[in-house]
Amino acid sequence: MTTIRKVDLDVLKPHIPNGVDFATALGKLSPDYQVRLSVVEVDEKTETVIVVLEGKNIDFDQVIELIKKMGASVHSIDEVEVYGSEME
């Protein structure tokens, strides 16, 4: 079984929710998730942020769905750590 343990996302988000609320919402997806959010650019209506999410088994689809629900979009996956992958 393959598990995602860490993912770094480049995200474009509106100013609301703010960074604390955005990161907290992602962290609430699983009790073992650790979330770091860094703002890298701000304009009149949006912020570009780097979201680093770590956990034992990250549900990537669930993370992307919540990001979209908060009005944001993923520009890129900048780094990912996957464990337990097997060649078939």
Sequence and secondary structure as in RCSB ss.txt:
>XXXX:A:sequence
MTTIRKVDLDVLKPHIPNGVDFATALGKLSPDYQVRLSVVEVDEKTETVIVVLEGKNIDFDQVIELIKKMGASVH
SIDEVEVYGSEME
>XXXX:A:secstr
  EEEEEEEEEEEESSS HHHHHHHHHTT TT EEEEEEEEE SSEEEEEEEEE SS  HHHHHHHHHHTT EEE
EEEEEEEES    
